[in-house]
Amino acid sequence: MSERLSGHTLLVSLIATPIRHSLSPKMHNEAYAKLGLDYAYLAFEVGNEELADAVQGIRALGIRGSNVSMPNKQAIIPYLDELSPAAELVGAVNTVVNKDGKGHLVGHCTDGTGAVRALAAEGVDVKDQVITLAGAGGAGTAIAIQLGLDGAKEVRIFNIKDKCYENAEQTVEKLNTRTQTKATLNDLEDTEAFYQSIAESSIFIDATGVGMKPLEGQKLINDPAVIRPDLVVFDVVYSPAETELLRFAKEHGAKKAINGIGMMIYQGAEAFKLHTGEDMPVDYIRELFFGDDAK
Ligand code: NAD
């Protein structure tokens, strides 16, 4: 890796806290090395308090771009010069591009495109589809908005009545007024309505994190009759690679049971493209990081 670095090396940052556990630096640096790109990717512990200075640092140092994670995904917006349509609608940014390295910072949100590309890679097209989506927190909102931008016929959001419910109401409003997609919101506790919605959908997306620690072993669907041979089940969780929901979906013959590894890789690949103009070698990265789990 150090052999690659030179006086011309372009830097991409990741600003968040806590961030040392993140897979992103290794993912991006491995991809730069594989393609022989003169880039380096480094993580910086940055919270809301340091954010303004960090963004100025990106401008001052000509850092090519950055990824952004919690707690900065929303807080960074006032410091940027421009937002992509998806970032503007989602109200969150996970990728910043320093246009031509000249200090004009554009915010993007690649979580939703990552999810849609992960589905497309499995042969699943969201256009004109009726889709039930559980959970409209950070990941769910990005996915809901992207489904709207990519022409889904209906997005039916189900959320428990927690702090995310109000955000889900706003997401539904945005989808109904700013895209061609019809959106609705219901209480996830209303199991009858939830199962009925899935019965009328071709794709079910779980963006709640149920099935991951500390809710490992739990799942939102408990009636085998809900799983049909023409239903695609997509769980955004990538660890474990097979959640209880995906195990149940496979056992009862769902058309596809897709985990969050593809979403994770493709959101990174979208950022990689924005920062370098090159396509991330996704198959190489998938194999390197996830091996058999990704299959
Ligand atoms: P968040 O806290 O912003 O949202 C959580 C959502 O789940 C909310 O809608 C909340 O109402 C709902 N929820 C919480 N507890 C619940 C419960 N017990 N039952 C039903 N619903 C419940 O979190 P987030 O950042 O959106 O992350 C959600 C999941 O998505 C996590 O598992 C995270 O790892 C995963 N994720 C995956 C990727 C990827 O690339 N694959 C990217 C981002 C997030």
Residues whose N, C-alpha, C, O or C-beta is under 5 A from the ligand:
A	BS01	NAD	G135 A136 G137 G138 A139 G140 N159 I160 D162 C164 A207 T208 G209 V210 M212 V236 V237 Y238 G260 I261 M263 M264
